[in-house]
Amino acid sequence: MTSRQPLVYIILVNWNKWQHTVECITSLLPLIYVNYKIIVVDNASTDGSVKYIRDACPAVTVLINAKNRGFSGGNNVGINLALEQGADYVWLLNNDTVVDPDALSELIRKAELDMRYAVVGSALFDYYAPHKLQTIGGIRIKGWSGAFGVPRRSDDEPMDYVTGASMLIRTDAIKNIGCLDESYFFYWEDREFCYRAKLGGYKLASTSGSKVYHKEGVSHTKDNGVYSSFVEYNMTKGLVQCFLTYQGLRAAKPILARLAYRIIGNIKRKKFRNLLVICAAVHDGLHDVWKKKAPKICY
């Protein structure tokens, strides 16, 4: 472990699921790494989350948004406070996770090896089956279309982006490339940030020594195998927006492959309303691309 002890702000975004947030905070308290502060950003919860979290965790800073700003907007509120307070890193951590005591120290150890590491990810395991590995750090893109991600099984495998469930981000990188893009309300913001970091000359990394247990699916439960309209919209909009922004016309194949997969799945399960949602999401994703700068190519 490095002798330097950078200041880390751990940021959790909560929306109506305070029980998960409190459990996550409880798992953070025994961290071996001690130079950290915890921020919870509440996205206008209506279930009394703020009171419950403050009562259970009085030492934690709770910031309250007047409206639900999504994953990106919620995290950005915490990031901005961390920057004001001189943080060296922010650890964006899903509130539906619990961590091992050395999870943060391992992330810092890896990040400090190379100042060009903008984002470092953890090994993610299934909370309900702790020996089941979800991925190490993030996802690598594979397949004829480049549309589908493949979990990583070692730190040595290529990685296209770090998954948002656990992202240690260097604040110097944020100062250079900006915060999370809030036009991605929910989903794809992790990939977009990592693409932007790589375009800015930074690198991504992971460490299997940092173990995080993730209740994957808490925020996007399915009905008969199909995502809700809210999730379907945000996943599809982010797909179109991110691929077109960073791959230009090369994005045609991955977008069409993903859309075909989602459309067929909804038709098979007779979720016809989701087809209209997908159309609206494609429209809005295209709109968000065209109103910004010309597409940037990211390989």
MOSULGI-V652705 format. One record per pair of residues at least 12 apart in sequence whose ideal C-beta (glycine too) atoms are under 8 Angstrom apart, sorted by the first residue. I is the first residue (numbers start at 1). J is the second residue. D is the distance in whole Angstrom. If there is no record, write none. Layout:
I&J&D + I&J&D
//
This chain:
1&105&6 + 1&108&8 + 1&109&6 + 2&108&7 + 2&109&6 + 2&112&5 + 4&112&7 + 5&33&8 + 5&34&8 + 5&35&4 + 6&35&7 + 6&88&3 + 6&89&6 + 6&108&6 + 6&112&7 + 7&35&6 + 7&36&7 + 7&37&8 + 7&85&8 + 7&86&6 + 7&87&5 + 7&88&5 + 7&89&8 + 8&33&7 + 8&35&7 + 8&36&4 + 8&37&8 + 8&87&7 + 8&88&7 + 8&89&5 + 8&90&7 + 8&91&6 + 8&104&7 + 8&108&7 + 8&168&8 + 9&36&7 + 9&37&5 + 9&38&8 + 9&39&6 + 9&78&7 + 9&79&8 + 9&81&7 + 9&82&4 + 9&85&7 + 9&87&4 + 9&89&7 + 9&90&5 + 9&91&7 + 10&28&6 + 10&36&6 + 10&37&7 + 10&38&5 + 10&39&7 + 10&90&8 + 10&91&5 + 10&93&6 + 10&104&8 + 11&39&5 + 11&41&7 + 11&75&6 + 11&78&4 + 11&79&7 + 11&82&7 + 11&90&6 + 11&91&7 + 11&92&5 + 11&93&7 + 12&24&6 + 12&25&7 + 12&38&7 + 12&39&7 + 12&40&5 + 12&41&7 + 12&93&6 + 12&94&8 + 12&95&5 + 13&40&8 + 13&41&5 + 13&43&6 + 13&71&6 + 13&74&4 + 13&75&6 + 13&78&8 + 13&95&6 + 14&40&6 + 14&41&7 + 14&42&5 + 14&43&7 + 14&45&6 + 14&49&5 + 14&53&7 + 14&95&5 + 15&42&7 + 15&43&4 + 15&44&8 + 15&45&6 + 15&49&8 + 15&68&6 + 15&74&8 + 16&45&5 + 16&46&6 + 16&47&5 + 16&49&6 + 17&47&8 + 17&49&7 + 17&95&7 + 17&96&7 + 17&218&7 + 17&219&8 + 18&45&7 + 18&47&7 + 18&48&7 + 18&49&4 + 18&52&4 + 18&53&5 + 19&52&8 + 20&95&5 + 20&96&5 + 20&215&7 + 20&218&6 + 21&40&6 + 21&49&7 + 21&53&6 + 21&95&4 + 22&52&7 + 22&53&6 + 22&56&5 + 22&57&6 + 23&98&6 + 24&93&7 + 24&94&8 + 24&95&5 + 24&96&7 + 24&97&6 + 24&98&6 + 24&99&8 + 25&38&6 + 25&40&7 + 25&53&8 + 25&56&8 + 25&57&5 + 25&60&6 + 26&57&8 + 26&98&8 + 27&97&8 + 27&98&4 + 27&99&5 + 28&99&6 + 30&101&5 + 31&99&7 + 31&101&6 + 31&102&8 + 31&103&7 + 31&104&5 + 31&105&7 + 32&101&5 + 32&102&5 + 32&104&8 + 32&105&5 + 33&102&8 + 33&104&4 + 33&105&4 + 33&108&6 + 36&91&8 + 36&104&6 + 37&61&7 + 37&85&8 + 37&87&8 + 38&57&8 + 38&59&8 + 38&60&5 + 38&61&7 + 39&60&7 + 39&61&5 + 39&62&8 + 39&63&6 + 39&78&4 + 39&81&6 + 39&82&7 + 40&53&6 + 40&57&8 + 40&60&6 + 40&61&7 + 40&62&5 + 40&63&7 + 40&95&8 + 41&62&8 + 41&63&5 + 41&65&7 + 41&74&4 + 41&75&7 + 41&77&5 + 41&78&5 + 42&62&6 + 42&63&7 + 42&64&5 + 42&65&6 + 43&65&5 + 43&67&8 + 43&68&4 + 43&69&6 + 43&70&7 + 43&73&8 + 43&74&5 + 44&64&8 + 44&65&5 + 44&66&6 + 44&67&5 + 44&68&5 + 50&62&6 + 50&64&6 + 61&81&8 + 63&77&6 + 63&78&7 + 63&81&7 + 65&77&6 + 69&182&7 + 70&182&7 + 70&184&8 + 70&185&4 + 70&186&5 + 71&164&7 + 71&180&8 + 71&184&8 + 71&185&7 + 71&186&5 + 71&187&8 + 71&189&6 + 72&179&8 + 72&180&4 + 72&181&6 + 72&182&5 + 72&183&8 + 72&184&5 + 72&185&7 + 72&186&8 + 72&189&4 + 73&180&8 + 73&182&5 + 73&185&7 + 75&92&5 + 75&179&8 + 75&180&6 + 76&179&5 + 76&180&6 + 76&182&6 + 78&90&7 + 79&174&6 + 79&179&5 + 79&180&7 + 80&179&7 + 82&171&7 + 83&171&6 + 83&174&7 + 83&175&7 + 87&171&5 + 88&170&7 + 88&171&6 + 89&108&7 + 89&111&7 + 89&168&6 + 89&169&6 + 89&170&6 + 89&171&6 + 90&168&8 + 90&169&5 + 90&171&6 + 90&174&7 + 91&104&7 + 91&107&7 + 91&166&7 + 91&167&7 + 91&168&5 + 91&169&8 + 92&164&6 + 92&166&7 + 92&167&4 + 92&168&8 + 92&169&7 + 93&165&7 + 93&166&6 + 93&167&8 + 93&212&7 + 94&164&7 + 94&165&4 + 94&166&7 + 94&214&7 + 94&219&8 + 96&127&8 + 96&214&7 + 96&215&4 + 96&216&8 + 96&218&4 + 96&219&7 + 97&127&7 + 97&165&6 + 97&166&7 + 97&212&5 + 97&213&6 + 97&214&5 + 97&215&7 + 98&127&7 + 98&212&8 + 98&213&5 + 99&122&8 + 99&166&8 + 99&210&8 + 99&211&7 + 99&212&5 + 99&213&7 + 100&210&8 + 100&211&4 + 100&212&8 + 102&209&7 + 102&210&7 + 102&211&8 + 103&122&6 + 103&166&8 + 103&210&5 + 103&211&6 + 103&212&6 + 104&168&8 + 104&210&7 + 106&122&8 + 106&207&5 + 106&209&4 + 106&210&4 + 107&120&5 + 107&122&7 + 107&166&8 + 107&168&4 + 107&207&6 + 107&210&5 + 108&168&7 + 109&207&7 + 109&209&8 + 110&205&6 + 110&206&8 + 110&207&4 + 110&209&8 + 110&210&8 + 111&168&6 + 111&170&6 + 111&205&7 + 113&205&8 + 114&203&7 + 114&205&7 + 115&170&8 + 115&172&8 + 116&201&7 + 116&202&6 + 116&203&5 + 117&170&7 + 117&202&7 + 117&203&5 + 117&204&7 + 117&205&5 + 118&169&7 + 118&170&5 + 118&173&4 + 118&177&8 + 118&194&8 + 118&197&4 + 118&200&8 + 118&202&3 + 118&203&7 + 118&204&7 + 119&162&5 + 119&167&5 + 119&168&7 + 119&169&5 + 119&170&8 + 119&173&8 + 119&193&7 + 119&194&6 + 119&197&6 + 119&202&8 + 119&204&5 + 119&205&7 + 120&137&8 + 120&162&7 + 120&167&8 + 120&168&4 + 120&204&8 + 120&205&5 + 120&206&6 + 120&207&6 + 120&210&8 + 121&136&8 + 121&137&3 + 121&138&5 + 121&159&8 + 121&162&4 + 121&163&6 + 121&166&6 + 121&167&6 + 121&168&8 + 121&204&8 + 121&205&8 + 121&206&4 + 121&207&8 + 121&210&8 + 122&137&7 + 122&165&8 + 122&166&4 + 122&206&7 + 122&207&7 + 122&210&4 + 122&211&7 + 122&212&4 + 123&135&8 + 123&136&5 + 123&137&7 + 123&206&7 + 123&207&7 + 123&208&4 + 123&209&8 + 123&210&6 + 123&211&5 + 123&212&7 + 124&136&8 + 124&163&7 + 124&165&6 + 124&166&7 + 124&212&5 + 124&213&8 + 124&214&5 + 124&216&8 + 125&211&6 + 125&212&7 + 125&213&5 + 125&214&7 + 126&213&7 + 126&214&7 + 126&216&7 + 127&213&4 + 127&214&6 + 127&215&4 + 127&216&8 + 128&215&7 + 130&213&6 + 133&151&8 + 133&153&7 + 134&151&6 + 134&214&6 + 134&216&6 + 135&151&4 + 135&152&5 + 135&163&6 + 136&151&8 + 136&152&5 + 136&153&6 + 136&154&6 + 136&155&6 + 136&157&8 + 136&206&5 + 136&208&5 + 137&152&6 + 137&155&7 + 137&159&6 + 137&162&6 + 137&163&7 + 137&204&8 + 137&205&7 + 137&206&2 + 137&207&7 + 138&152&7 + 138&159&5 + 138&160&7 + 138&161&5 + 138&162&4 + 138&163&5 + 138&190&8 + 138&194&7 + 138&204&7 + 138&206&7 + 139&151&7 + 139&152&7 + 139&159&7 + 139&160&6 + 139&161&6 + 139&163&6 + 140&152&6 + 140&157&6 + 140&158&5 + 140&159&6 + 140&160&5 + 141&160&5 + 143&257&8 + 144&253&8 + 145&253&4 + 145&254&5 + 145&256&8 + 145&257&4 + 146&253&7 + 146&254&5 + 147&253&7 + 147&254&4 + 147&255&8 + 147&257&4 + 147&258&5 + 147&261&8 + 148&257&8 + 148&258&8 + 152&206&7 + 154&208&7 + 155&205&8 + 155&206&5 + 155&207&6 + 155&208&6 + 159&204&5 + 159&205&8 + 159&206&6 + 160&191&7 + 160&194&7 + 161&190&6 + 161&191&4 + 161&193&8 + 161&194&4 + 161&195&7 + 161&204&7 + 162&190&6 + 162&194&6 + 162&204&6 + 162&206&7 + 163&190&6 + 164&189&7 + 164&190&4 + 165&212&7 + 165&214&5 + 165&216&8 + 166&210&7 + 166&212&5 + 166&214&8 + 167&190&6 + 167&193&8 + 169&193&8 + 170&202&8 + 173&197&6 + 173&200&7 + 173&202&5 + 176&200&6 + 177&193&8 + 177&196&5 + 177&197&6 + 177&199&8 + 177&200&4 + 177&202&8 + 178&196&7 + 180&192&8 + 180&193&6 + 181&193&7 + 181&196&8 + 183&241&7 + 183&288&5 + 184&234&8 + 184&238&5 + 184&241&7 + 184&242&7 + 185&234&6 + 186&219&8 + 186&230&8 + 186&231&8 + 186&234&4 + 186&238&8 + 187&231&8 + 187&234&5 + 187&235&5 + 187&238&5 + 188&234&8 + 188&235&8 + 188&238&3 + 188&239&7 + 188&241&7 + 188&242&5 + 189&238&7 + 191&242&6 + 192&238&8 + 192&242&5 + 192&245&7 + 192&246&8 + 195&242&7 + 195&246&5 + 195&296&8 + 195&298&5 + 198&298&6 + 199&246&8 + 199&296&6 + 199&298&6 + 223&271&8 + 224&269&5 + 224&271&8 + 225&265&7 + 225&269&6 + 226&265&6 + 226&266&6 + 226&269&5 + 226&271&5 + 226&274&7 + 227&274&8 + 229&273&6 + 229&274&6 + 229&277&5 + 232&262&7 + 232&266&8 + 232&274&5 + 232&277&5 + 232&278&6 + 232&281&7 + 233&277&5 + 233&278&8 + 233&280&7 + 233&281&5 + 234&281&7 + 235&262&8 + 235&281&8 + 236&259&7 + 236&262&7 + 236&277&7 + 236&278&5 + 236&281&4 + 236&282&6 + 236&285&7 + 237&281&4 + 237&282&8 + 237&284&5 + 237&285&4 + 237&288&8 + 238&285&7 + 239&255&6 + 239&258&5 + 239&259&8 + 239&285&7 + 240&255&6 + 240&281&7 + 240&282&5 + 240&285&3 + 240&286&6 + 240&289&7 + 241&285&4 + 241&286&8 + 241&288&5 + 241&289&6 + 243&255&5 + 244&285&7 + 244&286&7 + 244&289&5 + 244&295&6 + 245&289&6 + 245&292&7 + 245&295&5 + 245&296&6 + 246&295&7 + 246&296&6 + 246&297&7 + 246&298&4 + 247&295&7 + 247&297&7 + 247&298&7 + 248&295&4 + 248&297&6 + 250&297&8 + 259&278&7 + 259&282&7 + 262&278&6 + 263&275&6 + 263&278&6 + 266&278&7
//
